[in-house]
Amino acid sequence: MSAAPLPPGSTLGIVGVGQLGQMLAVAAARLGFRVRTFGPDEDPPAARVAQAHMAAPYEDEEALRRFAGCVDAATYEFENIPPRSVAVLQDHVPVRPGAEVLAVCQDRLEEKRFLSSLGIPVAPHAPVDHPGGAAEALRAVGGEGILKTRRFGYDGKGQVRLRAGDDPAAGFAEAGGAPAIIEGFVPFEAELSQIAARSVDGAIAFYDTPRNDHESGILRRSTLPSGLPEEVSAQARALTGKVLEALGYVGVMTLEFFWSRDGGLVANEIAPRVHNSGHWTREACVTSQFEQHVRAVMGWPLGAPDRQLDAEMVNLIGADAEDWLALASEPGARMTLYGKAEARPGRKMGHVVRTRPRQ
């Protein structure tokens, strides 16, 4: 299919309809594109800012073909979409990134094998396919670790922490009994993420590297500048660039890392999409991660990723969003609410970004 830039007035299809799709749709409209969304819900956040929405299961191939007939290019806002669904769309329109990326990123074991093949350090790990294999896998990673389902986990879901004396088979059952891996603990001083974009013609743009803080497996805060040595960010950019090139990737991607002075960088996972730790780019950068992704998907040149302000992004999780009035009254705070109907513990309801002049 042609890689020529699509002109304003073209239609971008977004598969997946949460807050990331919502922010992508807003960015696309800013560049003069129309947006159609696809997903199983009738009134999701992304559909409220799109020109049209098709409510259908991700596995509905006939609906996907109809959707493809209404758009000029497509993308997805989260990685748990069936690769077959993306392949169906790819038969009709450019989909960026493509289904082949999901084959790597949807399976934690395959992802670690891929990263290792590029010489990128990963945590010690071992597969667990049945309860009887959990104890042996735990011993293989040093006797303590985190059991994670190989597929469909996010924000700490599908994960069980295992320590000495715990029953690994019970942990496997608690995680749902699906194929899993056990990852050994990685001593770290900081968590960080490298957000980058690659265009159709192979140009790459890197954002500054945020330092991330998690609570209960969910990102709570991203901070710029990170306070880490510049050589750490330089290495994160180099490793992320290797992944982008190896995948022939088009769009925004994030590679998450653990870092320690003794152990250096250890890759955690690839996110083949715009990322929670990059929300600050809307307020602090020349080109946000959302606009950057739209540019790449539609075949445009990448925008400047330069950071103009220092920033802190804080997720509003569960009942945090009930403080909307106080946050709306706070000078300098830029709040984004996702419009989700129900605030549940552990559910991301919005975020707030606070900026200040660069130091």
N, C-alpha and C positions, 0 to 999 in steps of 0.2 A: 504494500500500500504506500501511497505517496507520503513522504516526510515533509512536504512543503508546509510552511506555516499556514494555519487556518485563520481566515480573516475575522475581525469583529463581526458579530452577527451569527457566527457559527454556534452550534449547540454542543455543549459538553455534557456527557452522561456520567453521573456519579452513582456507583453501585455501593450501597451502604448509606444509612440515613441518620447517623448520630451527629454529635457536635462537630466532628471533624469534617463531615460532609457539609454541614451548615456553614462552617467558616470557609471551606473551599468554594461553595456556591456564591457567597458574598464577594470573595476575591475575584471570581470569574465574571460576575456582573460588573464589577468595577472596570474590567478590561473590555467590556462591551459584548461579552458572550451570553448566550442563553444557556439555561441549565435545566436538565431533566434528571430526576432522581429515581432510583429503583430499589425497592426493599419490601419486606413483608408487612410493615406497619402501615396503617391508614393515615396517620397524622404525626409523623416523626419530626424531630427538630429540623433536619435538612430540607424536608419538603415544604416547610413554611416560608423558605426564602428562594424557592425554585419556581420556574415558570410552569412546570408540570411534574407530576409524580405518578409512577406506576407502582401500585401495591400488588406484589406477587412474591411467592417464595423464590429464594435464590436458585432453587433447582428447577424452576419452571422454564424449560428451554424454549417453548413457544412464545412465552411472554418476553424472554430475553431477545429473541429474534425481532419481535415487534419493537422492543425498546431500541435495538440497534438501528432499526429503520428510521428512528426519529432523532438520532444524534450523529455528530460528525467525528467524534472521538470520545473515548470513555476512560475512566479510572475507577479505583475502588478506595474506600476510606478506611478499611480495616482488613486484616489478612486472613480472617477465618471464613472467607467466601470460598465455596467449592471451586477448585481449579477448572473443573469441567465447565462451570458457568462462565468463567472468563474466556475459556477457549471458544465457547459458542459465540460470544461477542466478537472475538478476534477474527472469526470467519467473515465478518461483515464490516467492521470498523477498526481503526487502530485502538488498542487498549494499552495504556502505559501506566505503570509497568505491566509486563505480560504474565500469562499463566505460569510460565517456566520459573518465574521468581517465587511464586507461591509454593512450588514443589520443594524449594529449599527452605523457605521461611516458616511454613506451617508445621514442620516436624522438628522438634528440638534436637533430636539425634542427628538427622540429616544436616541441620544447620551447623551443628558443631563439627561434623565431618567436613563440611564445605569450608568453614573458617580454618580448620586445621590444615586443610589441603593448600591454603594460601599462606601458611606459616604464621597465622594469627593465633596467639595463645588463648586457650579456653580453660574453663574449670575442669578438674578431673571429673569424669562421669562414667556411668555404666548403664546399659539398658536393662529395663525390667519388663518382661513380657507376661509374667504370671506371678502369683504370690510366692511360690517356692523359690523364685530367683531373687527376691528382694534382699534377703539376708546376705547372699553372696555379693550382690552389687554394692551393698552398703560397706562391706569389708573392703571391696576393691577401691573405694574412694576414701578410705581412712577411718571408717567406723562412725562417722557423723556426716550429715549432709541434708539436702532438700530433695524430696521426691516430687517430681513434676510430671504431669501428663505430657506426652509428646506432642499432643495437638489440642488446640482450642482453649488454652489457658491464658489469662491476662489478669492484671491487677491483683496478683496473689491467688487467683482462683485455680483450683486443680493442683495445689501445692501443699505438701505436708513436711514439716521440719522433723528430722529424725536425729536423735542423740543416742549416746551410749545407753543401753538398757531398754530402749524402745523396741517395740515389735514391728519390724519392717513389713511383714505381711499384713498386719493391721493397718499400717500407714498406706499400703497399696490399696486396700479396700476403701479406706477413707477418701482417697483421691479418685475413687470411682471405678477402680479395677480395670481401667483402660491401659494400653501400652504406655509405659512411662520411662523416665530415666531418673537416676539418682545423681545429683551433682554434689561433689565435695565442697565444703566451705572454703571460700577464698578470703584470706585475711586482706582487708583493704582499709585505706584511710579515707577514701573518697569514691563516690560514684559520679560518673560523668557521661555525657552523651555527645556524639558528634553528628550534627545534622548537616547534610550536604545534598546537592542536587546535581543531576547530570542531564544534559540536553540531548536531543535527537542527534546532533552532530558531534557529540562526545565531549563538549565543554563541561567543566565541573566547577561549581561554586560551593565554598565551605562557609558555614556560619561559625561565629565564635563558640567555644565549647563551654556549655553551662555545667556547673556543679549541681548535682541533684541529691535531695534528701527524701527518703521514703519512710512511710509509716504503715505497718501491717501489709507490706507488699505493694502499696499504692504510692505513687509519686505525690509528695506533699509540696515540695518547693524546688524551683530551679533558680540559680543565682548567677549573674554576670556582673563583673568578671568572676571567674571561678576561684581565684586566689591560688591556683596551682601553677607550677613552673611552666613557662612557655614551651619548653621542650616536650612536655606531656601533651599539650594541645597539638603540637606539630606532629607528634607520632600518631595521635588519634586521627588527624587528617590523612596522614599517609596510609594508615590501615584501612580507613573508610574508603579512600580512593581506590585501593586494591579491590575491595568488594564491589564497588560500582562498576569498575572496568570488567571484572570477571563475570559479572551477571549481564553485561551489556545493558545496564539499568537506565531507564528514562523516568525522571521524576525526582521527588524528594525522598530521601531514605535516612534513617538514623541507625547508628551502631552504638549500643550501650556498652559501657566499660566499668570495671572495677580498677582502682589504682592504689598502689602502695609504693613507698620509696624503695623497698627491697624487691618487690615482685614486679614492678612496672605495671603496664596495662594488661588486663585480661578481659577479652571480649565476653559480654554476657549474651546479648541477642540482637538480631537484626529486626528493625521495624520497617517494612516496605511501604511507607506512607508518611504523611505529615505526622508529627509527634507531639505528645503532650508537653515535653520538655522544650518545645520550640514555640509555644504560644506567645512568649515575650517578643518574638520577632515582629509582630504586628505593630507594637508600640515603639520598639527600639531600633529597627533596621530600615534601611532604604527600601528593601523588598522583603516582604514577609515570606515565611515558608509556604503559606497558602497561595499567594500570588506566584511564587517561584514554581510550585508544583503545576499550577494551571499553565504557566508559560511553557514548561517542559512538555506537558501532555499535548498541548495544542501546537507544538512545533516552533514556538517562539524562541528567540535568544533569551538566555537567563538574565535576570536583573542583578543589580549590585547587592550583595548580602551584607554590606558594611554595617556594623553596629554603631549607632550615633549616641546612644545613652547607656548608662549602667541600668540594670533591671533586676527585679525579683518577681517571679511568678509564683503565686500560691494557689493551689487547687482548693475549691470549695466543695467539700465532700459531705454528703448527707445533710445534716441539719445546719452546716456552716452557711448554706445559702439563705437561711432564714434571717441572717444579719444584713440582708440586701440594702436596707434603708441606711444603716450606719455606714456601709461601704460606699453607697451612693453619695453620702455626705462628706466622705473623707477627701480632703484636697489632694490631688495628684494620683489618686487610685483610679485605675481603669478597669471596671468590672465587666465581665461577659457572663451572662446567664444563658444556659442552653435550652431552657423552656421545657425541661422534662416534667412530666405530670406528677411524679411521686418521688420524694426524697427518701432514699433508703440508706442505711448504714453502708459505707463503702462505695456508694454511687457518686460519681463525679457530676455535680450539678452546675458547675461554672468555675471560673477562675478570676483572680484579680492580679493585675500587673502594676507594680510601683516602679517608677523610673526616677532617675536623677542624672545630672550632668556627669559625663565621663570624667573619671579621676586620672 
